[in-house]
Amino acid sequence: MTHRILIVRTSAIGDVVFASALPGAIRRAHPDAHIAWLVEPGIHELLLADPDIDEVITWSKAEWVKLWKSGRRLELLGRVRALRRELHARRFDMALDLQGLMKSGFLTWLSGARRRVGLGSKEGSQLLMSEVIPRGGEQARIGSEYKYLAEQLGFDAGDFLPTLKVSPPAEAGVLGKLAAHGLASGSYAVLAPFTTRPQKHWFEDAWQALAPQLIDATGLVPVILGGPADAEAAARIAAADPRIVNLAGQTRLPEAVAAIAHAALLIGVDTGLTHMGTALARPTVAIFGSTCPYQNTGRPTGSVIWLGLECSPCRRRPTCGGKFTCLRDITPAMVLERARAMLAAGEGA
């Protein structure tokens, strides 16, 4: 019997990267399976080039929320019914809720799959599952909870390292943008300074100090990546040295993946772009403060700097009054030293 399996992990970019090894684990256990992934638009572009995913289905949370807030409940109900029909038509026999939230649990239930497995389900979503698997595994290892889920379900987890595929059109596009700045593959270092939460940001003055030191020490040109909302902050960092290339807001996700795949080095905070560096096996230095989802990247070329202060991780509830000592005490010199070590590890790999 052909297994028809739906993965529900609608967001965020970093978490989708962490879970990206799951389709391969399913495929190794069930070569003939039909594997689909339900995800939000935009983020879905990360998954399109994965040969182990047969189908990417998008769900617009923003659209549903807008309909709800504007009082257009009947129209929203129509969207819910349309998605239900779309999912039921695919006759999934298993749906995996990787988020364990009520929204993801509802989408998993909506699939009509007889076997609905929730990972650490909460917020009442456990009532919508046929079974719940607790979050487990080696907490310090990247993607450990998803690896644990794969093992519990009998999939072939293997080393279960995050993996991303580069889209050839996106690769051609971003290499053209880099060439316009005189950059070739392997001649630059990606900087990923931005997230949606300020308590995860390393300080702008630290980035401004690091960039010229990085150029002088390694010869690599810093290339800043980020979204449109990061453009102003990126411009302030780039102003520290005319040699810095600022591409913030100028790359879609597939182009960002390609840019990172061709980088000699990536330095970033706890954000999806940084986790892409690990997924693409590039020499990577991840700077953590208020969060610490993993310390073991699973790769000799990946390293996490985290000071492990008593108040860290505080996640969304900082207690330092905005001082963010957990990040302020990470100096450019520390980051540069770790970056040189990862570059050396990459040369020896």
N, C-alpha and C positions, 0 to 999 in steps of 0.2 A: 504494500500500500504506500502510495506517495504521501509523505508528510507535508501538510500545508501549515506553515508556522508564521505567525505575525509577531513582530517585535514592536512593542510600544515604548518608545523613549522619545518624547516630542521635543525636548530641550534639555539642557542648554548645550552650547557648542562643546565645551570641555567634557561634559558627561557623555555626549554622543561619541566623542573621541575615545573616552575610557572604555565604552562598550563596543567599540568597533571590531574587536576580535571575536565577538559572539557569532556573527554569521559564518565565519570560517570554522568555528568549533562545531556548529550545527551541520555544516556542509560535510565535514570530515566524518561525522557520525552517520549522516543520512545524505549520501551523494545525490539522490534524486529528489530531495525535498524542494518544495516551492517556498522560498523565504522572502517575506515582505517586511517592510519597516514603515511604521506610521510616525511622522515627524512634522514639525512646523515648517512652513515655507521659508526659503532662504537657507536654513540649516540643512534642508534636504539635499542641497548641492554637494555636501560632503560625502554623500552616500552613493551618488549616481554612478561613479566609476568603479565601485566595488563589484567584482565578478561573482561574489558569493551572494549578492542580493539580487533577487529576480525582479523585485518591484518596490518602488518607493512611493508611498501614499502620503499626501500632505493633508494636514488638518490645520486650519487657520484659527488658532485660539483668539487672536486679536479681533477677527471678524465676529466670532461668537460673542465675545465680551462686549463689543460695540453694539451689537443687536440687543443684548440684554440691557445694557445701560440706557439705550435710547427707547426702551419700552416696546421694541418690535418683537414681542414674544412669539407671535404666530410664525413670523418669518424665521426666527431662530429654531422653532420646533420643526419647520420644514427642512432646515439644514441638518438637524439631528437625524431626521428620518432619512434624508438623502444619504448621509454617511452610513447609516445603518444598512440601507439597501446595498450600498457599494461594498461594504465589508461582508455582508451575508452572501453576496453573489460569489465571493471568492472561496466560500466554504472552508474556512480555516478550522483545523481540528485542534490547534493549540495556539494560545495567545499569551505572550509573556509581558507582564507589566513591570518594566525595569525601574520605574519611578516610585511606585508604591503610594501614590497620592490619590485623592478622590477623583481628580480630573482624569488621570491616566487610568485609574481603575474603571471609571465609567466608560472610557473609550475601549478598554479591553473587554468589558462586559458587552458593549455595543457590537463587538465583532461577531458575536454569536458562537464563538468557539466553545466546544463542550468542555475542554480542559483550559482553564484560565489560571495561570500561575503568577502570583504576585511576589515581588521581591521586597521583603520587609514592609508589607502593606500597612498603612495607617490611615487616619482621618475617616475611618469607616469603610475604606475601600476593600478591606479584607472580607467584608460581607458580600462583595461582588465577585470574589475569586472562588474557584473550586479547591484551590490549595494555596498556602502561603509558605514561602521559604525565607527564613530569617537572613539578614545580611550577615555574612561570615567571611572567612578567609583571613589571610595575613593582612591586617589593617594597614600596615606601612607600605604595602606593595601597590603599585599603580593598577587600577582596575580589579582589585582583589575581590570585591563583592560580586562582580559579574563573572569572574572566573569560578568563584564558589558556586554560583547559580548553575553555570554550565556543568560543573562536576556533579552537582546534586541531580541534574536532569539526565545524566548519562551521556552528555555530549563529549566530544574529543577536545578537551580544553587545551592540551599541549602547553606551550609556554605562555599562551594567552597574553601577548603583548599588543597594545593598540596598533592598528594598522590603517593607513590611508593610501588610496591610489591617486595618482596624478592624472588629471584629465589632459589629453594631448592638446586640445584647443586652448585651454586655459594656460597650459605651459608655454605655448607659442606666444600667447598674448603677453604674459608677464615677462618673458625673456626679452620681448621687444621693448617693454617699458624700462627694464633694467639697462638694456643696451643703449637706450636714449640718454642714460646717465653715465655711460662709459663702463658699465658693469657687466661682467661675464659670470657664468656659473662658477661658484667657489671663490669669488673675489670679495664677498661681502658677508657681513654678519647681520642677521635680523634682530631688531629690538622690538619687544612686545610689551610696552609699558602700561597698557590700559585694560581695565575691567569695568564692569558695571557698578562695582562697589568701591568707594574711595579707601576703605580700610584695608584693601588689598594692594593699593598702589605704593610702589617705591617712590621716593620724593623726586620731583622734577630736577632739583639741583644735583641730586645724585646721578641721574641720567646725564645731565649736562657735563658733569665732571668725568663720568665714565667714558663717554663717547670718544673724546680726543685721546685719552689714555689707551683705549682699545686700538685706535688707528695706529698710534705710535708703537705699541707693543706687538701688534700682530700684522699690520698692513691691511687689515680688513676694513672695508668701508661700512659704517653703520647704516642700515636701511630700516626706517621706522614703519611698522605696519599697525593698522588700527582701522576703526570704522569712521564714518562721516562725523559722528559726534566727538571724535577724538582729535579732529583737525587742528583746533586752536592750541590744545596742549602739546600736540606733536610739533607744531610750528615753534612753540617756545623752546622745546628741547632742541630742535634742529638749529635754532639760532645760536647755539653754543659753538658751532663749528661749521664753516661753509662746506666742509667735505661730507657732512651728513646728508643722506638722501631721504626725503620725507615722502612716503607713499601712503600715508594714513588717509583713508577714505577713497583711495584710488584702485583698490583691488576687491573683487568679489571673493567669496570663500574659496572657490576652486583655484583662483589665481594666487591667493595667499598660500594655499597648500603647495602650489608649484614653486612659489618664491622661496618657501622654507625648504623644500626638497633640494633646491639648488644652492642653498646657503652653506657656508663653511661652518657657521656657528649660529646659535640662537640664544638670546638672553631675554628672559621675560618674567613677569609676575604670574600669579595663579590665574591664568586666563586660557581660553581655548587655543589661541595661537601658540602659546608655550607648550601645551600638551601635544600639539601637532609636531613639534620638534622631536619629542620622544617617539611619537608614532612613526615618524619618517626616519628614525635612527640617525638624526643629525646631532652633532655635539651640542648639548643643551644645558644651560644653567637656569634653574627655576628659583625665583626669589619668593619666599613665603614668609608671612608674618602672622596675620590674624586667622589664617587658615593653614591647615596642613593635611590635605587629603591623602598624601603619600610622601614617603621619603625614599623609598626604593623604586627607582625608575625601571628596573629590570634590564637595563642596558649599561654597559661600561662607559658609554659616551654621554650618559644623562646624569645630572647631579642636582640635588635640591639644597639650597641654603635656607636653613630655618634655625633660629637661635634657641627655640624651645623655652622661652621665658615662662615664668609661673603663670602669667595671665594669658598665655597663648596656647591653643587657639581660642579666641573669643568669638570668632565667626561674625555674626551680625550684631553682637552686643559688646562693643569696646568699653573698657573700664578705665582707659588711660586719659580721658579728656581730650582726645585728639593728638596726643603726643606720638602715638604709634612707635614707641621705642623698639618694638619687635622688628620694625623695618628701618628706623633711623640708625640703629646700631649696626646695620649691615652696610659696610663702607664700599665705595667703588674699588678700593684696593683688594678687598676680599673677593668681590665679584670677578675682577680681572684675574686674580690668581686662580680661581676655580675655572674660569673660561680657558685659560692657557692649559690647565690640566685636562680639560675635556677635549681640546684640540689635539693634544698629545695622544690621548686615548683613541681618538678617531684615526690618527695616523698609524697607530699600532694595531688597529682592528682589521 
